Amino acid sequence: MAISLNALELIGIFLFGVIGVITIEGVSGIESPRSTNQLLELLNLKTSTLQTQVTTIAGIALAFLIARSAISLLYFRRLNFFMARKSANVSTRFFKRLMSSTLDIFEKRSVQHWYLGLTKGVNALFVKIPSAFVSILVDVFLLAFIVIALLVFDPIVGILSVTFMLLVAMLFFVSSGRRVIKLAEREFSLEGSSSQDFIDLLDGFKEYTRNALVNHRIDLIGSSWIKQSDMTARLALIPILSKYLFEGAILIGIFVFSATMFLLFDATVAFGGIAAFLVASTRIMPGLARIQSNLNVINSAFASVRSLNNISNDFETFSKTFSIVDEESSFHLVAAGCLEIENLVYKNSNISLYCNFVQFAQGEKIALVGPSGIGKTTFLDIISGTRMANSGSVRYCSIPVWKIRGTIPSALVYLPQKPALLRGSLKENLFIGQQDGANLSARSVLQALNLWGLFEYKGALDADLSSSYKNLSGGEKQRLSLTRAILQRPRVLILDEFTSSLDTENAKLAIKAIFEFLPDTTVIASMHNEELLNEFDKVISINKGEINRVRL
């Protein structure tokens, strides 16, 4: 494709060169080269006037150049659309890998840095860089064709022209390349940090609104935005600056080249050389400018790609220990619900956890208690396979729990303290990616949790949560998340402070619903409400980091 496009370009340029030759012939009376006469005879223009010859050949040359531009545009359009869709598919696969990894991986970056890496990073790798590279390849072929044509036309003119233009291009490439990389890296870093701070403040809108102290934080975000806009403006200025510098270089080159030609050669030869230089420079210099611009695109994309590379390395590290459950074991896992913890050790700067041996039998209902900040949530993260321990094992039916998390939806479900509802209908929230053939069951669970009345006259299961989500209380959101967990009918259900936003009456309703709808499910729930402990078969306590049975 690149050769075909450049062939069209070269033919157009050659025809403009022919125009220069026949114009010089018309002015000076010098006989045209044999190849020019053959072309005029081929086009049946040998006996035509100079004006007719120039107009006709110029029209043909423009047709070739326009055809080249049109074909190039269509080609790059198809390429960009193909790579853009490829980018979207890769982003989706990376996102799935992120959602099947652990908190240890997720907490390495802010939410915004994950988003930028999986969107801008992938887009840079699969769209920006390939598109820029192909464009560079096309221009390199074009410049090679033009240089060869110049050297064939006149070696001295060709060498002088190419030397001058390459020196100008190298000067620009060296001066702007490193600067673009540094600016892009700084811009990417500022965008990630300031966007995350912005999201954090909006997440805490109720707490921070009308709080004068938060203005300081907003000013810091504003300062980051100013720095980021400076980086963006500088990056945007580089191609504009290059354009004018190249145009200035062409004017200087014309002056220097013309003076040199008139000093070394007679007027006829000088005019011919200058005409060749003008034709070549109008094609070579824009080509060099495009190459520089595309190199800057590649350099600026490296910041995003570097972030993606770090993400990929994290996933690769995780994949070395991660594996899914084979199909042979699937039936046994679905039918069971036992959980066993042995020689568990977890330490970080704030929390230390130890557990010699604890076993949860199928269908047992276990409450987890302990002071705030002791590590209950961390313990539940570990036994759910969401976080990795430093040593020891958590096994689900003799298989490490992190191997089955997400592989078999009905095996284990973890409900964190903060509800996570999605935009969409009530049905879409309750049956995420599942067949929704259990509508009657959903209604029964919602009624048991005292939620059906909220949606019965708003479309029932088709009620739109996108508009009503903000009007739901914390307790209602918790009960909706619990409904979704129950409808998945897991063999093991892990709940983190699932009654924290509920009064005692609704908390008892929630526990009753869990036990009624999931009688054979192993339930492990952390809580602070001592009135609810009697509802459970066992109580496990975390005391000074050690996990022990309190009541059997």
ZIVEN-V86576 format. One record per helix or strand of 3 or more residues. SS is the DSSP state (H for helix, E for strand). FROM is the first residue (numbers start at 1). TO is the last residue. Records with the same first field share a line. If there is no record, write none. Layout:
# ZIVEN-V86576
SS->FROM-TO + FROM-TO
This chain:
# ZIVEN-V86576
H->2-28 + 34-42 + 50-99 + 103-106 + 111-153 + 155-203 + 205-208 + 214-264 + 267-319 + 327-334 + 376-383 + 401-404 + 426-430 + 439-448 + 452-455 + 460-462 + 465-471 + 474-487 + 504-517 + 530-535
E->339-347 + 352-360 + 365-369 + 391-396 + 412-415 + 492-496 + 522-526 + 538-543 + 546-551
